[in-house]
Amino acid sequence: MRTIGAYEAKTHLPRLLDEVARGEPITITKHGVPVAVLAPPRGAARKDVSDVIAELREVRKGIPSGGPSIREMIEEGRR
């Protein structure tokens, strides 16, 4: 687990959030004393891309085809 000072954490928060999103927890210190831990939320494990694609294909099987096109639905919504 990486440790970083509060000032640096404030300055580089977007970068730190990217690191946390990749699964790396970060301890934030104030004057050398740990005060917080940035960590991904529990149960936020990322799914494998191929699993997500397979799930989307299963969902699409239940959607009837031959209905209005997306363009037609957009135009209908504008009326």
Number of C-alpha atoms within 10 A of each C-alpha: 9 10 14 17 16 19 13 12 18 11 10 11 13 11 11 19 18 11 16 16 17 13 15 15 18 20 18 22 18 12 10 11 10 14 12 12 15 16 17 17 10 6 6 9 11 9 8 8 9 9 10 11 11 11 11 11 11 11 10 11 9 8 9 7 9 6 9 10 10 9 9 11 11 11 10 10 8 7 5
